[in-house]
Amino acid sequence: MRTIDFAPFYRATVGFDRLFDMLDNSARPDWPPYNIEKKSDNEYRISMAVAGFGPEEIELTQHGPELLVTGQKMVEQDERQVLHQGLALRNFKQTFKLADHVKVAAAHLENGLLSVDLVREVPEEMKPRKIEIGASVGTLKQDSQRKQIDHEPERQKNAA
């Protein structure tokens, strides 16, 4: 795997420390496999293949901007003898960094696929808003002075 040296960026930028730390620490384990889908501008879904795990063996925890998915396989007390173990039923811990204002909306497990629906709820005061441009007080004064100046020659004609 190739690594990138972010040292030149640290020297040339201010305030991007968290971004470069996230990129440095982004080496994730490949198990369990997962997809990240964008359903709309503010809706996302993480789908994880967790075959062999039940709902009681998987825990989802959101703490601030991090979503932690943990799988703890319960130990079976069977006396069966496994001749070949090809299924990876090991415990796992997967952490996802979430963007600002992203929250878990729902999670469900169906046919060995864990689906976690995420939604971005931007507060109203953080959304862009259109600002109407109105006339300034100085412009109104200039307009009223123009009208007065325009009417003064008429007064002089009427007086004569």
N, C-alpha and C positions, 0 to 999 in steps of 0.2 A: 504494500500500500504506500502511496506517495504521501509525503507530508509537505506542508507549506509553512514557510517561515514568515510569521506576521510581524516580526520585529521592525521592519521599515515602516509599516503602517502605524505602529504604536508611536513612533517618533514624529510622524507627519500629521496625526489627527488628534483631536481632543474630544473626549466624551464617547468614544466608540469602544471602550475597554470591554464592556459586557458582550458586545458582538464578537469581538476577536476571541474572548474566552470561550464563548459558545462554539465557535468554529474549531478552536483547539481541542475542546472536549467532546466533539461530536462523534467520536469513535464509539459506535454502538454494537452490541452483540447482534448477530443475525437471527437469533432465536428468541421468541417465536416470530415467524415472518409476519409482516404487516403491510398494509397499504394506507396511504393518506389520500383522501379524495376531497375535491372542492365541489360541493353541490350547488352553491350559489355564492354571491359576493360575501355573505355573512354566515354561511353554513358549511361545515366540514364534517368528515367522518373518518375515523380511524377504524380499520378492520384488521383484526388479529386472528391468525389461525391457532386456536388453542384446543385442538382435538384431544379428547381424553380428560379434560378438566370440566368440572361441574360448576354451576353458579356459586356454590358455597366454597369453592376452592380458589376463586378469583376475587381480588379486592381492588377497587378503584378509589384513589384518593387524590383530590385536587387541593394543593396547598399553594396559594398565590398563583404564580405563572407556571407552575409545574403540575403535570398529571402523572401520577405514579400508578402503574398497572403491575400488580403482584400476583403470581400464581404459586400456591403452596399445595402440592399434591399430597392428599391424605395417604398414609401408609396402610396398605391392605394386609390383613393378617391371614392370608390364604396360605394353604400348604401346597400350592401348585408349583410345579417345576417348569420354568420357562426355558425352552430349548434354544430359542433365538429371540433376542430383544432388539427389534428394529424401530419401535416406537419410542420417540424421545419424550418421556414423561417426567423430565426434570423440572425443578422449580425455576421460576424466572422472575425477573424484576426489570421492567422497562420504564424509562422516564421520558416524557415528552415535554419540551419547552413550549408553552402556549404564548401567543401574542397578547398584548394588552386587551382587556375587556372580553376575552374568550372564556366561555364557561361550558361545562358539560351539561347538555340538555337531556340526554337519555343514554342508556346502555342496555343492550340485550345480547343474550347468547343463544344462537340457533345453529344446529348442525355443526358444532365445533368451530363456529366463527363468532368472535366477540366483536360487536359493532358499538362504537362509542360516537354518539352524535355531539358535535360541538357547535356552538353558536356565538357569534360576536355581537355583543350588546353594547354599542357605543352610547354613552350618556348623551342626552339632548344637548347639554352645554358644550360637548366636545365635537358635535357634528358641524360641518361647514354650513354657514347660513348666508343668504344673500342680503346685502345691505343696500337699501335704496339711497340714491344720491339726491339730495334736496338742494334748494337755493340757500346760499349762506346769507347772513344778516348784512354783510357788506354789499353784496350784489343787490339786495332789496333797496338799500339806501341809494345806490347809484341809479337804479331804475326810477325811483321816485323823483330824484333830482333831474333826470332827463325829461320827465314829463313836465316838470315845472318850468324848465328852460324852454321847452317846446311851446308852452302856452304863453310865455311872457311877450313875444312879438305880437300875439293877437291882442293882448291887453293894451299894448302901446297903440295899435291901430284903432281900437275902439275908443281910446281916450282922445285921439286926435280928431 
